[in-house]
């Protein structure tokens, strides 16, 4: 942004160390899958001298997407931190996955960062800006996080810088032209054989310089007459936008009166407007040519990060002490320690590793810290002191040891066996807790079982480690279906979770059909006799009981009524009949699903003075219930979920049609602003097993939903008959 000599720290593997919080910038990269986030991170690392070249795992130059699963799937699946030095400032770039299934890693990155770069592909057009990108933009806006936009893939035939900038302004900026303006304009080269003009440089609108990047080094070139005309119009608009969004009324008066505004003042106002989260500059980026050092726009992006983005001290976070009082943390290395675990991982050689963002204080290797929290998953509350192992700076697969870490920095800590994602680390004599961030609810069920006996022995430990690493995975042992179910965010998330179980924790599992917890009930009353009489030498078995079964309202459970008169069933055996009835109800009477909401009345029976027993009357009670089911109409009950879908207005029709095809009952719709609508409906859970995947496809990622159990209700007769046939075939 200004003419000066830049310098890089951390060259040739040296650790980048910040001595003050003001010397740190934490920036998260956000964008849809394929937008070029990881490529940009590597280009910035090369430009800053953190690595000599981009992207090779074997020689340690791959600083993102270095995990084995990422290498196999050719996409980011986890958060990675890449530290680098620029102009004596430590920059921690947080590269996040762009695929919706890994939004948990993205949320962690947003929590750790103080500003965001939204990386958008100019070739994707409107599709790259709407849907999930808009939702994340709004999420950042709600907490006032400073944001800038980086446009990539300008060298593709479909890309158009002006159209993409206008699209961003309309969708992300709400049409406010003064809040989202480019700091640079692209310079196009000669047309190629395909008629496309590649981007070879850029025009800096603040310094009014033209820079050529063809050689992989930024070289200043004289501006042509056409470029000067283009520059003047765009620069005036940029200056007006900066002054308006920085709310510098004095400067506005000077500008309107025709006074020439000096560059230093403009840069100061730009920094103020960006830090306030009210002005969002648009930048350009492209990777460097093979073997070159500087990609298009990389120097300009690093300048904006170090000079325009806020320091950690400008991003206050509150914590609650032992007295229950909440207060803002001071981003001061001398203050008591307060840090948060951003993500958890397991290393086969080091053990558990915790990525930690320090909000206050200083953390040393071998310090004893207080671990407190309730995590962001389904983990139990915990409150304990632990001794940390080493403190290191993450850099790709490498961990570079540090003697200490100060407030504002992001580091890795080893040996914290109790700490989980979302937990707070604090001084043991000053315990604190920071409220964890919210995570999306995993809504895709995956039923699993151990592949072999050896896997079964390791399954419990492997699953507990998986859930500790990834709080967006929820583990359920379903009490009704007796299945072990992993709840995931989508199919890609499921594949990564199963791959981690196999490759990282050595547990092979098989995926089985997910069962929905159906129930049975009597639709009509019925009477029956249960007769269990056997004589095979010695004491025999003799028990006869007569019962009447009647349906009850939903939620009544199993009600047992004793109406025996005259002692035909001895008093000591009446509980036995009830026990047998209830045991049979759990096993089901027709299709093998639990029986609910009936009243069973025992009104008659017979006993033998010698051969009657507790076991005999239990058997008779169970037989009587089965006999009654044979003469009554039995309903299958299916669980109904209340579903709430938030969808872009353009997809409301298709979503409503899809819900109807799933036997859903729409309860209502209402607009919620920003071009979105809430749809409330009741849908059978049998129809929701893959809804997380299908909805994303139907609405092109521009919809989310939640579900909550509402009740069980009778299944349509035709479908119930089909389910019964499946049960008979399975048995």
N, C-alpha and C positions, 0 to 999 in steps of 0.2 A: 504493500500500500504506500510505502514511502521509500525513497532512495536511501539505501544504507547498505553496509556490508553485513551479510549474514554469516553466522558461524554455526557449526554443528558440534554437539556433544555426543558421546557414545559411539564414536567412529571405531571401526575394527573391533567391536565387541566390548568396549569399555562400558562399565555400568554408568547410566545417567543418574546422578544424584542431585536432589534439590535440597537446598539449605533452608529455604523458607517456603511457607504455603503460597506466597505470592509468585513463586517461581514454578508453579505447577499448573497445568491445564489438563482437565479430564474431559475428553470429548468422545461421545458415542456416535457410531455411524449407523444410520437407520435407512432402510430401503427394501424394496421388494426383491425377491430372488432373481438373480441375473442382472441386477442394476449395476454391478461393478464395485461393490463395497470393498471386497477383499483385494481386488486389483488396485484400487485407490490406496488402501492401507500400505500395500507393498511399494507402490510408487512413491508415497510420502516417505516411507522408511529409507528408500534408496536416495531420494533427494536430500534427506537429512543426514545421510551418511551412516545410518544405523546398520545397514547391510550393503555389501558391494553390488549385489544384483538381486532381482526379484525371483522369489518362488521356487527354490529347490530344497526338498526335504533332506536329501543326502548330504549336502554340505552346510546345513544349518542356516541357510538364507531364507527358508520358508518361515515367515513369522505368523502366518494365519493359515487355517485349514491344514494343520500339520498332523492332526489326529488320524489314526489308521482308518477309522470309519469315514472320516471326511475325504480321505484320499481315495477310498474305494467308491464312495457315492458322488464324488466330484461336486460337493456343495458343503457350505458351513452348517454344522449342527450344534455348535456350542460357542459360547462367548470366549473371545481371546483378547488379551491385552498386549499392546505393542508400545513400549516406551521408546521415546527418541528425544534428542535434544535439538532445539532450534533457537538461535539468538539468546543462548544462556537460559532458556526456559525448558523445563522437562514437560514433554507432551505425552500423556497416556491416551493412546487411541484404543477404543474398545470396539472391536469388530463383532457384529452380531449377525446371526442367521437371518436371512430374508424370507425363509419359508414359514408359513403360518403355523405349522406344527411345532415350531421351536420358539414360540413367542415368549415362553418362560425365560429363556436366555436373554431375549431382548429386554424384558422387564428388568432383569437384573442389571443389564448394562445401563438402562435409563436411571436406575437408582444410584449407580456408582459415578455417573457423569454429572458435569456441571453445565454442559452445553451439548447440542446435537447437530450433526451434519446429515441432512436428508439427501441421500444419494439416489438420483432418479435418472433412468435411461431416457435420453431424448428420442430414441428409436421406438420406445414403448408408447409414447403419446399419452392420451387420457388414461388408458388402462394402467399405466405406471403410477398415476397420481391418486386415483380414486380408491375406494374400498379400504383395505387395511391401512394404507399409507395415510389416508385422511383421518382414520380413527387414531393412529399414533400421533399425528400432528395435533389433533385436538387434545390428546392426553398430555402432551408436552405443554400445550398452551394453558391447560388448567393449572399447572404448577409454575407457570412463568418461565419455563426453560428456554434460554436463548437458542435460536435455530438459524441455520443457513442452509441453502440449497446448492448442491453440486450436480451439474448436468454432465452426464457421461455419454459415450457412444455417439458423439456428434459427427464422427467420421463415417457413419453408416448412411446408406442412400436415403432412408426414410426420415432421417433426423432433420429437424428444423428448429434452430435456436429460438427464433422469435415466437413461433407458434407454441413451443414448449414453455417458454417463459410466461406467455399469456395464459396458458392452461394452468400453470402453477398459481398464477395470480387469481384466476377465477375460482379454482377449487380450494386451494389451501389458504389463500389470502382473503377469501370471501369477496373478491372483486375489488378490494381496496388497492388501487394501483400504486399508491405512495408507500405501502408497507413492504413491497416485494419487488426489488429492482436489481438489475445486473450491475456488478462492479466492473465487469469486463465485457467486451464484445469480441466475438470470434473473428479471426482473420482467415479468409479462405484462399487456398492455392488454386492452381490452374486445374481446369476440368480434365478428368481422366478419360479413358476410352469408354467407360460406362456413363459418361456425362456428369459424374459426381465430382464436386469440388471438396477436397479434403481440408480440414482445419489445420492450419500450420502455425498459428500464433494467436495473440490476443491484444486487444486495445485496453489499456488501463485507463478508466474514465477519470480517476482522481488525479493521477500524476500526468495524464495526457501523453503517455509514452506508448509506443508500439513495440511489442516483444515477439521475436521469432523463435520458435522451438524446434525447427526442422532438424537441427543437428543433435538434439538432446541436451542442449545448453541454452539458457535464456540469453538471447542476444537482442539488444535494443536496435531498432531500425527506424529510419525517418518515416513519418506519416505522409501518406499520399493526400492529395486534395480531396479525393472521395472519402478517405478515412477521417479527415478533419471535419468534414460536413456531418458525417455520421456520428463522430465523437461529440461535437458541440451540442446537438439536440439531446442525445442520451445523457450527457454530463449534466446539463441544466436540470433535466428531470430527476436525476439521481441526487443532486444537491438539494433540490426542493424536498424530496422525500426524506433525506437524512435530517434536515432541519426540522421538518414537521414532526417526525417520529421521535426526535430527541427532545422536542418541546422547548427548544432554545429560542424564545421569543425575541431576545435582543439580536441574535444572529439573523433571524428572519427579517427583522426590520432593516438590517444592514444590507441583506441580499436584495430585498425589494427595491431599496433605494439605488441599486446599481453598483454597490461597493464590491470589489473583487475580494473573495474570501480566500485567505491563505490556506495552504494544504494542511498545516499542523492543526488548525482549528477544525477543518472538515473531518480529519481523521479522529480527533477527540470526540466530536459529535457522533461520528459513526460508531465508535466504541460504546458510547453511552446508549445510543438507540438499540444496538445489538444486545448489549448486556441487559437492557430493560425488557427484552423479549418482544419489542414492538416493531422492529425493523429486521427483515430477513433478506440479506444479500444473496444474489444468485451468482454462482461461480461456475467455471468450466474446468474440466479435468480430462486428461487422457494419459495412458501409460507412456513411459519413455521408449524410444526405439531400442532395439536389441543392443545391449552393451552400453547404452547411454545412461546419464545420471539423472537428468531432470525431465519429467513428463510435463506435458502442457498443463499449466496452471498449478503445479505442485508448490512452487515457491509462493505464489499468491495465497494459496489455501493455508500454508504454514504461517504466513504473515498474519492472516486474519485470525487464526487460532490463538497466536501468541499476543496479538495486540487488540483484538476485538472481542474475544470471549472472556467471560468472568473467571476470576481466581476461585479456588475452593472457599475462601473466606466470604465470598459474595453469595454463597449457596447455603443458607442456614438450615440446620436440621435440629429437631427437638428430640430430647430424651427424657424419660421418666425415672426419677430416683426412687430410693427405697421408701420414701415418705409419700409416694404417689403424686408428687408435684412435677409437672412438666416444664422444662426450660430449654432455651436455645443453647446449643453447644458452641463453645468458642473454638474457632479453628486456630488453635495456639499450641505449638509443640510443648510448651511448659504447663499446659492445663492437664487435668486428669484424663486418662485414656478413655476414649469412646470410639469404637470401631464396629463395623458390621460385616458379617460373612456374606459375600455376594454370590459365590458359588462354591460347591464342594466337589472334589474329584479324588479318585484313588490312583495311586501310582504303585506298580508292583514292587518297586525297590524302596520307595520312601514311605509308602503308606498313605494315609489321608492327607490331602493338601487342601487348604482353605484359601480362596482368593478374598482378600480383606480390603475394604475401603476405610481409611482412618478419617474420622471427622474431627477428632480432638486428641491432644496428647502425643506421646512418642512411644513406639513399640520397639523393644530390644529383643534380640535372640535370647532365649532361656528365661524370659520374664514369666512370672505367674500372673495369669489374668482370670477375671471372673467371667464365666460363660453363662449367659442368661437368655432365655427366649422361648418362644413357642413356634419358631420357624415359620415357613410359608407353606408347609405341607400339612400332613396329618400326624405329625410327630407330637409326642407328649411334651408338656412343659418340663424344663430342666433348669437347674440353678446350681452351679458347681464351680470350683476353682480348678484350673488346669495350667500346666506349664507348657508354654509353646516351645517348639524345637527351633528350627532355623527360620530366618526372615530372608526372603529373596525377591528379586525382581524377575517376573516372568518375561520370557522372550522366546516365542515359539516353543520348541520342546525343551529349551534350556531354562535353568533356574540359576540366576546370577546372585550369589550371596551378598547380603547387605548387613552391616552391623546394626542398623536401626532403620525405622521408617517414621516419618513425621506426619503430622496432621495434614490432610489433603491428598496424601499419596495412596496408591493402590499397589499392594504387595501380596506375595504368597507366604503363608505360614504353615509349617508342618507340625505333626504330632498332636493336633487338637482332636482327640478321639470322640469327644462329646459334642463339639460344635457342629451345627448344621446350617444350611442355607437360611439366611434371615436372622440368625442369632446375633446377639450383641456381645462384644468383648469389651470389658471395662476394667478399671483398676480394682483389685480385690477389696480394697478398703473404701471404695466409692462405687458400689454396684449401680449400673444403669441399664435401661432397656430402651431400644429404639423400635418404634412400631414398624413391623415389617411391611413390605409392599404387597399389593394384592397380586394373586396369580389367577389365570383363567382356570375354570373348572374342566378337568378332562372328561369328555363325554363319549368317547369311543371305547366300548368294552371289548377286552380280549381275554377269553378264557384259556388258561394254560394248565399243563400238567407236566411233571418231570418226565424226561425221556427214558430214564433208566433208574434203577435203585441207587446207583452212585450219584446221579444227579439229584435224586430226592433227598439224599443226605446233605447236599450242599445248597438246596433250593432256598431254605429259609434265610441263611446268611447272605446269599447272593441277592435276594429280593430286598432285604433290609438295606444293603449297601446301594442298590439301584435307586431306591426311594430317597435315601439320604442325599445322593448326588443330584437327582432330578425331582424337585418338588412338584413338577407338573404331572408326574406319574402317581396315581393313587392305587393302593393295593387293597383288595376286598376279599374276605373269605365269606362268601354268601351263605348265610345260615339256612336258606330255603332250598337252594339248588345244590349246596355243598361244593360249589365250584370256586377255584382260585381265579380271581379276575383282576387283570391289570387294566386300569382306566387310563387311556392315552388321549392326546389331542388330535390325532389323525393317523392315517396309514403310515406316513413317513416316520412319524414319532414312534409308532408301534415297532416298525422295523429296526429303528435305532436302539430302542429299549431291549428288544430280543437279541440283537447283535451284541450289545454291551454285556448282557447276561452270559452269552456264549464266550466271547473273546476276552472280556476283561475279568469276569468272575468265574469262568469255567463251568457254567451251568447250561446244559442243553435242555430246552423245553419244547413241547409240542403244543400247537394251537388247536383247540377243540371248539366245537360249536358252542356259542354262548346261549345259556338257557335263561328264560325269563320265569320269574317266580309266579306260576299260575296256582290257582286254588280251586277247590270244588265246594259245592253246597247243594242242599236239597232245594229244588224248586217247588216240590209238592210234598205233602205229608205221606208217611208210610208206616206200616206196622210190620213186625217180623219176629220170628222165634229163632233164638240161637240155641242149638242143641249139641252139646259135646258129651257124648256117652261112649266110653270104651271099656272093655273088659278083657284083660289079657293075662289073667292069673294074678293072684295077690290082690293088692288094692287096685281098683279100677279108677276111672275118671267119670264123674257124673255131675253135670251142671246143665240146667235149662233156664233160660231167661227170655222173657217177652218184653219187647220195647216198642215205643212209638217215637218216631222222629218227625219233627216239625221245623220248617225254616224260621229263622229269626232275622231281624234287621241287620244291616251291614255293621260290622264292628262288634258284634255280640260275642263272638268266639263260640266255644262249646259249653253248653249249659246242661248239667246232668240233674235230673229230678227223680227222687225216690218216692214212688206211690205204691209200694208193696204193702199189702195188708194180710194179716193172718199168719205172718211168719213163713210164707211159702218159700221165700229166700231168706235164709238166716242172716241176721244183722251183720255178722262178721264178714259175710261174702258180698254185701252190697258195694263196699269200696273196691272189691276185686272186679265186679262188673264195670264200675266206672273206669277203673284203670285200663281194662281191656278195650272199652269203647274209645277212650282218649288215645290209646296207643294205635288203634286202627285208624282213627281220624288223622293222625300224623302221617300214616302211610298212604292215606287216600282210599277211596272206595271204588273208583272206576278207572281213572287214568293215572293213578299214582301220585296225584298232587294233594297237599294237605286239605282236609275237610274243615270248613269254618262255618260259623253263623247258623248253628242248629241247636234245637233243644232235644235231648234224648231222655225219654221218660221210661223208667223201669216200673212196670205195673204187675208183672206176674212172673212165675217161675217154679222150678222144682229143685229139690236137693235130696241127697242120699246121706244117711247118717254116717256111713263109713267112707264112701267113695268120693264125696264132694270135697273140693279143696280150693284154695286161693287160685292156683294155676288153672283149674278146670273152669271156674267162673270167669276168669280173665279171657280164656279162649271163647267161652260162650258169648260174652259181651261183644267180642270182636266179630264173631260169626253173625250175631244178630244184626249188627250195623251193616255188614256186607249184604245180608239178605234183604234188609230194608232198601238198600240202594238199588237192588235188582228190580224192585217193584215201583220205584219212584222216578221222577224226571230229575236228572242231575245236571246242574249248570256248571260249566267251566268259567271261572272268574279270572279276568286278566287285569294286571295293574294299568291304571290310567295316569299319565303324567300331565301336569300343567306346563305347557311350553310357552316361552316368551321369546319371540324372534325379533331382533332389531335388524332392519334391512333397508338398503337404499330404495328410494321411492320407485325407481325404474324397474325393480325386481319384485314389487309387492304382488302383482298379478301371478307370476309363475310360482311364487312361494305359497300363496293361498291355494292355487290349484294343486300343488304338490301335497300340501297338508290334507286336502280333501281326499286325495288318492290314498292317503295313509289312514283312512277312516277317522280323520281328525274332525273335531267340532270347533269352528272358529268362534271365540267368545267376543272378539272385538278388535278394532284397529284404532290407532291414534298417532298423529304426527308428533315427533319429538324434536323437530328443528334440524337444521343443517342437511335437509334433503333426506331424512330418514323417518321410518315408520315402525312402530311397535305393533306386532301381531300377537295376540294372546289366543291360545287354543288348547284344547284337551285332546291328547293323542295316545292311543294304546302303546305301551312300551314295546310290544312286539314289533311295531313299525318304526322304532327309533334306534335300532341297533347300529345302523350305518348313517344316521341322519347327520352326524357331524361331518362326514365326508360328502354326502349328497348335497347338503345345503351349500357347502363351499363351492361345489361345482355349479350348482344351479344359479347362485348369485354372484359368481366370479369373485369370490372372496369378500364381497361387500355385505356380509350378513354374519351375525353371531346369534347364539341362542343359549338359553338356560332351561333346565327342566327340574321339576320337583314332583315327588309322588303326591297324587291327589287321593286315589281310592282304588279299590277293585270293583269291577262291574262285569256283568254277564257277557260272555263272548257270543257273537252271532252263531246260530246253531250249525250252519254249514262249516264254519271254520272250526268250531268245537269238535264236530265229527271228524274232521281232518286231523286234528291234534290227537284225538283218541286212537285213530288208525296208526299214526306215527308211533305212539307209545306201544301199541300191540306189536308192531313190526320190530321195534327196538328190543322188546322183551322176548 
